[in-house]
């Protein structure tokens, strides 16, 4: 939980730094737009890691290897499945992205009030 809080704080700092580096004045709308980009990218990366780790692409990979098996130099045991290759924990990335999207939603709600 502490890693997620630190990561969320770092993302918020990056959002403010990105707004400051652009030649756009700081406003609630610029925060909403920038946090949507950061939150969307982090949520997409976390969801992609989850899908790959769940073994969704393992069957596809095995079937492609069988279909295009023309005297390959690799044995079947040498090539690992995509779910075995990716060992990054997806929960922190997905949580930080969701928290950023949540803060963007709160800012968006206050913008239209």
N, C-alpha and C positions, 0 to 999 in steps of 0.2 A: 504494500500500500504506500509505503514511503517513496519507493522508486517511481510509482505512478504520479504521486503528487509533485515530486521533483521534475519529472518529465513534463507534466502539464505546465508547471511554472516556466520551464525552459521554452516551451512552445509559445507561451504567452509573451515572453520576452522577445522571442524571434518575430512574433507578429508585430510588436511595437517597433522593433528595429527595422523591419521591412517597410512599415509605414513611414518611418523617419527617413529612410534612404530614398524613397520615391519622392518626387517633387510635388507631392500632393499634400495639402494641409491635413492635419489630423482631425478627423471627424468620426462620428459614430458610424457613418456609412462606409468609410474606408476601413474601419475595424471589422465591420460585418463582412465586407468583401474579402479581406485578407484572411480572416479566421475561417471563412468558408473554404478557401483554397487549402490552407494548412490542415484543417480538420478533415476535409474530403480526401486529401492525399493519404493522411495517416489511417483513416478508416478503410480506404481501399487497399492499402498495403497490408493491414491487419487481417482483413477478410480474405485476401489472396493467400496469405500464409496459412490461414485456417483451412481453406479449401485444398491447398496442396498437401498439407499435413494429414488431412482426413483420408487421403488415399483415393481421391476422386480421379486423378489422372494416372493412377497406377495401371488400371485396366487398359486405358487407351495406349499407354506406353508399351505394355506387354503385347497388345495386339499389333501395333505398328512394327515392333521388332519381329514378330512372327510373319507378318505380311512381307516385309522387305528383307527377310533373312536370305541373303545371297552370299554365302561364304564370308561371313563377317570375321574380322580378326579377333573380336571379343567373344568370349564364352558367355553363355546366358547368366552364369553366376557372377561374372565380373561386373556387369552393369547393374547398378542398384536402382531401385524404384525412386521416383521423385519424392515420395513421402519420407524416405529414409535419408535423403540428402539434405533436407531442410529441417534444421533443429532450432530455429529461432522461436522463442516464446511469442505467441500472437496476442495473448491477453493484455500485456501492457500497451502495446501499440494500438490495439483496438480500443482500449479504455481511454487512452490519451486523446485519440481522434474523436471518440464519442463525447468526451468532456468538452473538447474544443467546439464541436458542433452544438452542444448544449448551451455553452456560453454565447455562441453566435445567435442561437435562437432567442435567448433572453435579450440580447442587444437588439435583435430584430423586432421583438415584441415591444420593447421600450421605444424604438424608433418610430413605430406606427401609432403609438399612444399619444 
